[in-house]
Amino acid sequence: TNTKTLEVSPGKTTTLSGTVTSAIPAAEVFSKTGSGTLSIESNDSGNTGTTNITAGTIIMKPASKWSASNFNISSGATIKGTGTVESAVTNNGIFSPGESIGITPIVGSYTENGTLEIEITSTPNDFDKVVVSGAPGTASLNPVTSILSVVPLSSTEFFQEGTEYEIGRASCRERV
């Protein structure tokens, strides 16, 4: 297996923008290392290899798209943003949908083994969400290792008693 590594240094941000023309074939791996931030502003829907986020943060900007056969977030790594991930996503780190309040679309499947971090406001229907569609369109939470972290957007925000917060949706119509 050939691994292509992008290391982002601590305190630094690297931005991928435009169209990525060198797709990662099925037998190859793209690995983001280093504690810095990788900002994805590109439309890279040609990858069939595996993507591993082993450290730091990846931000999926609006209208961005990243595809891979498998998209793995390691313990100690974070993904956030509103761009689309076309893959079988497995989170062992922190998944924070949206960039502030927002929706992260996943086309494929989502397995939560780490922390799902959801921001809310005191306004009903104003909170982060993961939406899984496509094939197989499934979402699963590991009851032993998964943590749901609900974070108010500001110190004046609060839960509204009796309000339902739908933080995830899979195309199979089961709520997360």
Order of alpha helices (4+ residues) and beta strands (2+ residues): beta-beta-beta-beta-beta-beta-beta-beta-beta-beta-beta-beta-beta-beta-beta
